[in-house]
Amino acid sequence: MRCPFCGSLDTQVKDSRPAEENVSIRRRRYCSACGGRFTTYERVQLRDLVVVKSNNRRENFDRDKLERSIRIALQKRPVEPERIEKLVTGIVRRLESLGESDIQSKVIGEIAMESLSRIDPVAYVRFASVYKNFQAADDFDKFVSELRPKENPAESKS
């Protein structure tokens, strides 16, 4: 493993332990060249996924990119970091279990939105605003109005 501080390949594992409820391994590393200490995580990857964009461009799936977008949507929301990690891991597992190596970006966005809707409605709307490319306040209004429960006509006549 290359040292992120000096680039040396002479790093040593000082400590390993299970992380994320035993779905990854956390390794504390030490660089003998510069004395730097850093942490790496090792996860199981069931298959190499390729994202097919709406313009048919293809790129390798990047878990970190997905995690960044989820974290941005959840910024300043009362959701613990461990829950975010579980959410991202769950999304990745669902994608891997689809049985396909090529996955449409739309599918990833829909799964991420569905997952966010279950844990935080504000993050769900934030993510949707980027994913669905909202251009005006009316786009937000229309989207949020679809989230509100429909009023029962019998209840409104009180």
NORCORFEN-V371533 format. One record per pair of residues at least 12 apart in sequence whose C-alpha atoms are under 6 Angstrom apart, sorted by the first residue. I is the first residue (numbers start at 1). J is the second residue. Records with the same first field share a line. If there is no record, write none. Layout:
# NORCORFEN-V371533
I=J, J
This chain:
# NORCORFEN-V371533
11=30, 31
12=29, 30
13=28, 29
14=28, 29
15=27, 28
24=42, 43
25=41, 42
26=40, 41
27=39, 40
49=61, 101
50=101, 102
51=102, 103, 104, 105
52=103, 104, 105
53=105
73=123, 126, 127
74=123
